[in-house]
């Protein structure tokens, strides 16, 4: 154990104080489960076709044949075109002259045109989405994946800024400020008048989304005792994230209008204000900033809640070790300063990047799977529960490095098998995809806790923020992996499976942290092989 853990061992493992911190911090993660995924429903594209104005005097036969047929890339069947119609002037002329489509007229010879009068959308699933409201289809369909990418650009920015702010100003204040940012700007999105305004607000929501998750993760990891920390950092925050994720399709099922859905998702955020008075600052962080009296006050309050008599002096021998390194004002550049921390950082950045590509691409793809979009999203969220439970089991009793490597490797193998399945075995393909998602989710839960164990207290939040920031390159391009379905249904699975298997092998280079204490300074870190 480190000096900090020795000094606070008298508090015990699972008293009232630890229980309060554990559950309240887990509660703050629930909104992250739906704020990052509501775009699955808010920006889903329902079936659509060109509008044929009602005031155009066409016979019933010509009105029913005014849309050309084209080959669907997924099913291979002929379906009405989504982006073109037969030239209305020619169709009107042929209708007035009494010709019948397909009988008197070869329809392949009738010229086509774009949807000059807009589109009509199927409303059997959604009342409205941002796609139907702002016509983000056909020539503007590129805006759909860009919307998600802009959110992840916000996540990238938040990762860069919040980690350093948290290490400088404290975990608690960053946690609550970013929760407020996420809630308030999601509420403002309800009134977005246009797609550019929606994207600008979504960018800011992305900044708050990752910032409060990382702050809550680090705060709990630093306050809780080693055994409880393992549960918290793998199963704890992750299961509450999954709870928020499962809540999303249930609410979306009843709120089919995108503005009402966002309003419904915003309201729970305002219930978190009272938690400010119940969640403490990290004593570890206070010590790293030289604020020994404040750290002791929190620990003494914890002892009071646990009904334990604290010693008269708690931290005085510890501070000498931390003060020297704190005085150097460490920042993100220190993650690359020495060879050991540089190689650990570069390897983790590549692994995190792969995980975000696979995780978010598979999560955003649920609306494209065969069957009901709400049910598919719920099943995708449900599969995360055994994944997070497995991550805790592996993290508790098995090597960190082998846990991460094996789950990444198996996730990639499952995804590579998806594209080998015949088209008539659609449910087997979905099962393999969900198993791949389960393995990737397990790896994601492990890598968060693993990363927190590898880096020291003086850089932990900055390091997690930097890993998250580096991984956002993957999340930014993840929507375009799904966009590749329009060219080949199997191409996204081949790409995701290959890079996930490669990252599983790469992660074997990371040092082992199983059974090791949390490092407080850079000199305490485990060594990169070689």
Secondary structure, 3 states (H helix, E strand, C coil): CCHHHHHCHHHCCCCHHHHHHHHHHHHHHHHHHHHCCCHHHHCCCCCEEECCCCCCCCCHHHHHCCCCEEECCCCCCEEECCCEEECHHHHHHHHHCCCCECCCECHHHCCEEECCCCEEECCCCCCECHHHHHCCCHHHCHHHHHHHHHHHHHHHHHHHHHHHHHHHHCHHHHHHHHHHHHHHHHHHHCCCCCHHHHHHHHHHHHHHHHHHHHHHHHHHHHHCCHHHHHHHHHHHHHHHHHHHHHHHHHHHHHCCEHHHHHHHHHHHHHHHHHHHHCCCCCHHHHHHCCCHHHHHHHHHHHHHHCCCCCCCCCCHHHHHHHHHHHCCCCCHHHHCCCHHHHHHHHHHHHHHHHHHHHHHHHHHHHHHCCCCHHHHHHHHHHHHHHHHHHHHHHHHHCCHHHHHHHHHHHHHHHHHHHCCCCCCCHHHHHHHHHHHHHHHHHHHHHHHHHHHHHCCCCCHHHHHHHHHHHHHHHHHHHHHHHHHHHCCCCHHHHHHHHHHHHHHHHHHHCCCCCCCCCCCCHHHCCCCCC
